[in-house]
Amino acid sequence: MIDFKNLSPIDQKMLGAACHFSGWSHYRVKVGCVLANHGKSILATGHNDLPLGVEDPEGALDHQREMRRMLMQHAEANAISQAARHGIATQGATAYVTHPCCAQCAGQLVCAGVQRVVHFNMRMHPSWNKNLELSQFIFSKNNIECVSVKPQPNAYTKHRRIQRFDAKGTNMEPMVQAALDVFFENEPA
């Protein structure tokens, strides 16, 4: 595990971009993903959401957890799909994700040719343990570099605040804020 401040400036910026795109999700658990090439240009982005063409304007799925879970497209899958829709090759790309990848997303990233994954080390609900072990197995069997980023405490700054909590109720805002600060550092106030 590596501290956020020890990541390269490009990795910090891309992880900040993933945090930014996670905010596009309409759901409680907000996950973002950025696929970037070797030159560190953004190839595609994704956030967890319903599939294209499926809408829930009344919020009916908020009360149908199992149905929502079946319909939900993960951020990684949405980023890969966006790249495919636009004919963008992802071979050799790096995926920057706000949460650890599930086994299905790990498999999709491998099949898309992603060679490196950088994610925040979020504490997940214990029910995810087996799934996360499987994702690490998939990455290791395919020689995918997986960088787990340790939260950076006390990183509150002038940029917008995003309340984020992990499965144990730990406030993840400082870590997310640090990534957003790097992403927006050159943006006018």
N, C-alpha and C positions, 0 to 999 in steps of 0.2 A: 504494500500500500504506500502511496506517495502523497505528500502534502500538496494541496492546490498551488501554494506559492512556489513549489519546486517544479511545476510543470513548465514546459516551454511557453513563451508568450502566445504562440499560435494555438497550442493546446488549450491554454486558458481562454483565449478568445472564442474558440470553437465550442468549448464546454459552456461558455456564457451564452453563445447563440442557441445551444440546445435548451438552456434554461429559458431563454426568451420564447422560443417556439412552444415550450411546454405550456406557457401561459395561454396559448390558443385553444387548449382543451376546455371543454365545458364541464368536465367531471372533477370530482373531489381529488382523485389522485391524478396529478398532471405530470405527464411524461413527455419529454421532447427528445428528438434525435436529429443530428446533422451528419450527413455523409460528406466528407471532404476528400479531395484528391491529394496527390503527392505535393503539388504546389500549394496546397492548403486553401484552394478555392472551394466554396460550398457547391456541391453537386446537387444535393436535394435535402429537403427537410421534412420532418414528420412530427406529429403529435398524436396522442391517443384520442380517437374519435370514432364515430360511426362511419361505415363505408360510404363512398360517394353515392349520392341519390337517396340515402336513407336519412330521414330527418325525424327529430323528436321535439317539435316546437312546444308541445304542452308539458314536456318533462315527464311523460308517462313512464319512461324507462327508469326514472329515478326510484320508482317504487317496485320495479321488477328486476331485481339485481341479477338473477340468473339469465334472464333474457338479454339484459344489457351486456353481461359478461360474454355471452355467445356472439353478440353482434360487434362488440368493440374491436377495432383494429388497433394494434399496438403501434407506437411511434416508429419503431424500426421498420415494421411492415409498410407503414404509410410512406416513409422516406424511400424505401426500395421501390414501391409502386410508383411514386412520383418520378423517380429516375427512369423507370421503365417506360412510363407514359410519354416522356420527353426524349426517349432514345439516348439517355446518358449512361455510359458504361460506368460500372462501380468496381470493376476489377482493380484490386490493390488499394481501395479506399480505406479511410479510417472512419469509424462510426463513433460519434460523441453522443452519449446518452445520459440523461439525468438520473436514471436508476439502473441497477443491474439488469441484464437481459434474461428473459425467461428462456426455456429450452427451445420453444418454437422460433422465437426471434433469433436466437443464436444460430439455429439451423438455417434460417432464411439469410442471415448475414453471411454465413459461410457459402451458401449456394450463390449469393450475389457477388462473391469474390472479395469481400471485405477482408483485409489482412490485419487490422488492428482495431481494438475497441477500447475507448476511454470512458469510464463511468464513475459517478459518485458512489461511494460505499455507503449506501442507505441501509439502515436496519429494516429488514423486511419482516412481515408477519411470519411466525414459525411454519405456517402452512406452506410457505414458499421454499423452504429449505431444500427439499428433494429436487424441485424444479431448478433452483439455482445451481445445485450440484451437477445436474445434468447439463446445464448450459456451460459450466466450466469444463466438463468432460468433452463436450462437442468442440469447444474452442481449443482445448489442449490436443485433441486428436487431429486437428487441422492446422496446428502450429499458428494459431491466431494469438497475437500479442494482446493480452487483456490487462489494462492499467486501471487499477482501483484507486480512486482519489479520496483521500481522507478529508473530512470537513475542516474548514478553517474557521475557528471561533473568532468572535468579536470583529467581524468584517463589515459592520454597519457603516454605510456612507450616504452620500447625498441622493443616490438614485432611488427609484421607486421601490417600495417594500413589497415583498411577496410572502405571505404567511404560508409556510410549508411545514408539515409535520410528518415524521415517519410513523411506521406502524406502532411504535411504542410511545408515541406522543412527544418525542423529542423535537424541539424546534430546529428545523433545518434552515431557517432563514439566513443565518450568517454565511453558510456555505453557498447557498444559491445567490445571495447578494454579492459575494466576492466574485463569482463567475460573471454575474451581470455587470458589475463594475468594470471588469476588464473588457467585456463586449461593447459597452457603451462609452468607453473612456474617450474616444475621439468624436463623440456625438455632441453637437451643441446643446447647451443647457436649456 
